[in-house]
Amino acid sequence: MRCMKTLSTPLDLPDDVQALKAHIGELELALAERDATIESLHEQVRMSLTRRFTPSSERVLDAQLGLFNEAESLDDGGDEEPAPCAGDASQSDTVVVPAHERRRGKRAPLPANLPRVDVVHALSDEERHCPHDGTELEVFDEQTCEQLDIVPAKIQVLHHRRLKYRCPCCRKHLVTAPMPAQPIPKSQASPGLLAYVATAKFVDALPLYRQSTQFERIKAPIPKQTLARWMVRCGQVVQPLINFLRDELLSQTYIHVDESTLQVLKEPGRDAQSKSYMWVQVSGERERPVVLFDYDPSRSGEVPKRLLGDFRGYLHTDGYAGYNALVRDNQLMHVQCMAHARRFFVDGLKALGLKPSKLPAKTPQKAKRLRKGLEFIRTLYVIERRLRDKPPDERQQQREQYSRPVIDKLYQWVEKTQTTVNDKSKLGRGLAYLHNHRDGLTRFIEDGRLEIDNNRAENAIRPFTVGRKNFLFADTVAGANASANLYSLIETAKANGHEPYAYLRRVLTELPKATTVEHVEALLPWNITATELP
């Protein structure tokens, strides 16, 4: 920021008229820069308060956005209400909330595949007689209802008995039945227990110290350190599968990438407070989806270059410049995230003290511009929602027809508005983001396989970020790498439609027995059907 000159007396003013005008121009420029800085600081303070004390939703009500009404006709109706369930009340309840009335949804029937236990309720002997003539009552019908019950987890000991054999004649030939290969040799942990602990931590975000407490409650104490060693070993056991997953990922032509922070306490040459990163790579192809996590202490551009190697195709990221070297060296087609552009405009409204979901009728000029930016982007998302389940060729065709005109209008507005706003404000930064990343933000129109945003990677990394709120950090690098492998296997299994515990149990049971490449490949998520899992 340029400092204002202090004028002590009128004698400090230049006598020459042109010099005086130049001096006044410098003061006006300094004042404008000061005002822009003050405005930016005010926005930061309001955003800090908003993040601390208000919900983080970015939702904007449809009724508040009306720039492209024709786009509404592209949205083929909303979500349908579920059909009424047998046995429920004939009328659903109505819940009144401040904005509107909301009808309470019908109760869904309990899954038919769950086992049923009949509980018969009968009258006592005294109650089975008619109060009028004393005749004994007879059963003529029944009324039924269902409740969901649960039996708490049961822990048991597998008592392995390895039978020994010998020749009854010579008594010299002795043979002992072999023990099946185990994920952790000579350990008391069975594949089922290891799968249970891994699922609780990496799916349900339950830290190991809490699991240790749970085991104590069922009279089977397992120290937290032991659980941690087991998870590190499991992460090493599944490494062959992770290698195959990486080969499959790099053989595809469309990959999403994102990263999030992770603290590792015991890392050689680094302080415990140092910030490290968990990187996620997600295949953009719909067949054989792959989700891979990798730990690295750095966020530099060398990390994606190491992870993706000689990958060729489309790379979908946010606006972080660390991916630019990989894009340049591998000559990739860079796709960028429209959701990140939208966030600037949502945050801009919050920085003005306005709620994106409830804007007043009279709003300042800046708020109107922020809302107009949201209208353009929302129109693109309305079109995308309509095309979500269409084949790639149809998506590409309709994007050219419907999305391309919206993009053109958006960037005409960006170029017109950008020069008239403070570039340090949220609005100015949002316009700059749209301007600087135009090629990446609009590339999704070129290919029907591409997404409008990088939400696939952000959604894939969310289980890790949720778990991190509970376990806070990794103790060692080995633990961070093991976590990356187990997150990779679990999230890939989920993406392929498998229940995580059942898949992990199958893998930890069969993978130690594998002796060939074919045996390992048979355990990849897309090579196993749901009926093959326990």
HELIX and SHEET records of a PDB file:
HELIX    1   1 PRO A   10  ASP A   12  5                                   3    
HELIX    2   2 VAL A   17  PHE A   53  1                                  37    
HELIX    3   3 ASP A   62  GLN A   64  5                                   3    
HELIX    4   4 ASN A   69  LEU A   74  5                                   6    
HELIX    5   5 ASP A  125  GLU A  127  5                                   3    
HELIX    6   6 PRO A  191  PHE A  202  1                                  12    
HELIX    7   7 LEU A  208  ARG A  217  1                                  10    
HELIX    8   8 LYS A  224  VAL A  237  1                                  14    
HELIX    9   9 GLN A  239  SER A  251  1                                  13    
HELIX   10  10 GLU A  302  LEU A  308  1                                   7    
HELIX   11  11 ALA A  321  TYR A  323  5                                   3    
HELIX   12  12 ASN A  324  ASN A  330  1                                   7    
HELIX   13  13 MET A  338  ALA A  351  1                                  14    
HELIX   14  14 GLN A  365  LEU A  387  1                                  23    
HELIX   15  15 PRO A  392  GLN A  398  1                                   7    
HELIX   16  16 ARG A  399  SER A  403  3                                   5    
HELIX   17  17 ARG A  404  GLN A  418  1                                  15    
HELIX   18  18 LYS A  426  ASN A  436  1                                  11    
HELIX   19  19 ARG A  438  THR A  442  1                                   5    
HELIX   20  20 ARG A  443  GLU A  446  5                                   4    
HELIX   21  21 ASN A  455  PHE A  471  1                                  17    
HELIX   22  22 VAL A  477  ALA A  495  1                                  19    
HELIX   23  23 PRO A  500  GLU A  510  1                                  11    
HELIX   24  24 LEU A  511  LYS A  513  5                                   3    
HELIX   25  25 VAL A  517  GLU A  521  1                                   5    
HELIX   26  26 PRO A  525  ASN A  527  5                                   3    
HELIX   27  27 ALA A  530  GLU A  532  5                                   3    
SHEET    1   A 2 THR A  94  VAL A  96  0                                        
SHEET    2   A 2 GLU A 101  ARG A 103 -1                                        
SHEET    1   B 2 LYS A 164  ARG A 166  0                                        
SHEET    2   B 2 LEU A 174  THR A 176 -1                                        
SHEET    1   C 5 VAL A 291  ASP A 296  0                                        
SHEET    2   C 5 SER A 276  SER A 283 -1                                        
SHEET    3   C 5 TYR A 254  LEU A 262 -1                                        
SHEET    4   C 5 TYR A 314  THR A 317  1                                        
SHEET    5   C 5 MET A 333  GLN A 336  1                                        
SHEET    1   D 2 VAL A 264  LYS A 266  0                                        
SHEET    2   D 2 ALA A 474  THR A 476  1                                        
END                                                                             
